[in-house]
Amino acid sequence: MSQIPLILEPEQLAPLLEHEEIRVVDLSSPANYFAGHIPGAIGLPFQALLAGTPPAPGKLPSIERLTEVMQAIGLTPDTHIVACDDEGGGWAGRLLWTLDVIGHKKYSYLNGGMIAWKNAGMPLTSEDTVVAPSDIHIQIADDAPMIDAEQIQQRLGQNDLQIWDARSPAEYTGARLVAMRGGHIPGAINCEWTQLMDPQRDLRIRADAREFLAALGIDGETEIATHCQSHHRSAFTWLVGKSLGFPIKAYPGSWSEWGNLPDTPIEN
């Protein structure tokens, strides 16, 4: 196989399904998965990718738990993962970000996910897919695309890090309170994740994403840290930034951590 692009269209994925190193992982709801999924796709509950512990449930699970998940989906160093979901890319992006964190670089996103696949008239099956588990052992990569609260605080005011806040405008201003404290990280640029999806094209990444973000001041000239409340929405914005070639990391603690810490700086 030639180089597989990061962003795959349904028509590009269909002929790849016969290759055994291609593994489609579907993070749709279980009901939607069993109602019809891509032949050979494994259903993976998104909860498997989250620590789930308050106050920051969006952090990574333990390396032991992550190893179990990756073994269960049959991941090997040769596996090329194609992620999809039923909501425009948040959970699919979370899986791809997790793969990047553990240094597995062979991955793609099905643009528009299952919505685009179904609307393109592509084949579906309701058969559950069973794969042989792998014996892979994983670790966090040295160049993992993530950043923590302490690292962000150290770089505030240095003009070498942009914060992309993928939450709603109401969360950004503090009008909607979902942590002990409301508002945003000082200097953060607000661009809600859904603004990068094109509802006219089955929620594919909008074709003018680069220009749209540049108009907001996000142009990839500076390293970017993206977050939301629990690094679900920002997993999609990380993916968009990655697809544009931006130097982008994610802050998995996100606002559920930052807004619940007593002394982190906040604007509103």
Helices and strands as residue ranges (DSSP letters): E 7-8, H 10-13, G 14-16, E 22-26, H 30-35, E 42-43, G 46-49, H 63-72, E 80-84, H 90-101, E 107-110, H 113-119, H 149-155, E 161-165, H 169-173, E 189-190, G 193-196, E 197-198, G 199-201, E 204-205, H 209-216, E 223-227, H 233-243, E 248-250, H 254-258
